[in-house]
């Protein structure tokens, strides 16, 4: 476990998460399809989710991508996930993609989870800068970025292409590890 509070806990993706992760993704397909089409495509059945998990665990071992699972502390259900991807170890940077189930939307839980995962990635992985790409109409994602301490950097033209749509401009938000006073 990388984080625990009164309401959520966060851990790296594990084989035992297959059933609940599949349930989260399948039951929220309509909500997630526009911005997470590849993840949904890879998790249509329980078997495909097991394969997805094996691949993501291997990817984490090779430090290419990390998938974190958010659990509700009351029910222990998986309520969301965070993917730390597009890692560049030379400049110590990564990008977050995330989703949370409809029942838990609007409770600032994802902001709390992004902050906790950022801290873990700084302290344990040695990353220093994080990015979030969000479409301006995805207000939940924009608000998550802002509440998590990310600052708007600009608009990236034609950055993301959803299924059966023209490419979308995406807003770039960035957070950098605070400079420690003992390093000045």
C-alpha positions, 0 to 999 in steps of 0.5 A, a space after each residue: 500500500 502506498 497511501 491510506 486515509 480515513 476514506 481511501 487507500 491506494 496500492 499498486 495494481 495486483 492480480 487479486 484486483 482483476 474482478 473488481 477492476 473489471 467491474 469498475 471499468 465495465 460498469 463505467 464504460 459510458 463514462 470512461 469511453 471518450 478519454 480511456 478507450 484503450 484501457 476499456 478495450 483491454 478490460 472487456 472481460 475478466 480474462 482480458 483484465 487478468 492479462 492487462 494486470 499481468 502486462 501492467 505489473 511487468 511494465 512496472 517492474 521495467 519502470 515503464 508505467 505504473 498502475 495504482 488502484 484506489 480502494 474505498 476504505 468502507 467497502 474495500 471496493 475499487 473505486 478508481 485507478 491512476 496510471 503513471 505513464 509516458 515516463 522520462 527518467 532523464 528529465 524525471 517526468 511522468 504523466 497521470 491518467 485517471 478515472 473514478 467510478 460515477 458513485 464517487 465523482 465530485 467528492 475530491 477523492 481523485 484530487 487526494 489520490 493524485 496528491 498521494 500518488 505524486 508524493 509516492 512517485 517523488 519519494 519512491 520513484 525519484 520523479 520530479 515533474 508530473 503532467 495531466 492532460 485534460 479536455 476543457 469540457 472534462 471539468 472533473 478532470 480539470 478540477 482534479 488537476 487544479 485541486 491537486 496543485 497542478 498549474 495550467 501550462 497551455 493548450 496542446 493542439 490536436 493532442 488526443 483522438 477519441 474513438 470516431 472523433 476528430 482530434 481534440 485540443 487538450 489542456 496541459 497541467 503540470 506539477 513539479 516537486 517543491 525545491 527543498 530548502 536544504 538544496 538551496 
